[in-house]
């Protein structure tokens, strides 16, 4: 790995750590502090015989706890999508594509998905899923396409994601430079970073009348050392 790419990946990891720390401090931390304060207040009310006021405050605590649990789940989702935890990677990808089609009925969506995840590193599986998510988001937001084709293949030899649309296309060189310059963990920059961090690579072809093709590939002989394989 060359020095500029290595530095870029290290910067991406540092940004992700800062984001997670921010979420934990400003989200979960504040919610837990609120629960503690309300619990203390509820204890005082109940001790003083104000049962109704104490009960109302306990209801507020329950609501805050539910919000805290939801926030924790959101943060955990950033590490590993819930759809992946059952091992049915192909099913999770099918559901993702189906949901995309249901949410965007103006697109004619076709797909071919064949994934045997048993010997694919978890990190590669999650990266592929996230890249597919972002690619479909970009199609819905920017492409103006009519047709979308999704192909995902995975075996012990390799993993690949390919998304093709017949939309308006874009200047790939300019778009990639702009994405990298924003120092963002999302969008194009985020997809390149996810692929690179898990031993993969991304190529994008796009033209004004040719739509866009995004292809992500992982040679698993390279990726094997970057994530634990499933037993």
C-alpha positions, 0 to 999 in steps of 0.5 A: 500500500502506498504512503498517500493511501495508507495516510488516507485510510488512517485518517478515515479510521481516526474520523470514524473513531471521533464520530463514534466517540461523539455519538457516545458522549453527546448521545448516550452520555447525555441520555444516561445523565438525564436518566440519573437525574430523573431517577434521583428526582423520582426517588425524592418525590416518592419519599415525600409521598407524591406518588402521582408525580413520581409515577409520571417521572418514572414514565418519562424515565422509561421513555428515555431508556427506550430512546437510549436503547434505540441509540445504542442499536443505531451505533452498533449498526454502524459496526455490523448491520443486524441483517448480517448477524444471522449469517444469511448474507444473501437473504440480507442483500436480497431484502436490501435490493427488494426494499430499494425497489419497493421504496423507488417504484419508478425504477425497474430493478433487476438483480442476480445475487449468489453469496456463500458467506461461510468462508468470506471474512465478516469485515468484507461482508459488511463492507460489501453490504455498506457499499451496496447501500451507499451505491443504491442511495446514490442511484436514487438521489443523483442518477435519474435512471429508469433501470437499475441492475444489481449483481453480488457474488461471493465465494471463498475466492472473491467477493464482488458488488456491481451496480449499473444504472442507465441514468445521467452519469457524471464526471467520475474524476471530478466527483471522486476528487471532490469526495476525497477533498471533503474529507468525508466518511460518507458517499464516494469517499466512504465507499473507497475507504471501506473497500481499501480497509478490507483489502478490496478496490472500487472502480466507477465508469460513468458517461453522460449517455451511458449511465454509471457502473460501480464495481467493488471487488475483493480478492479473498486471498488478500482479504483473509488477513484483514478479517476473521473468517466464519467457521 
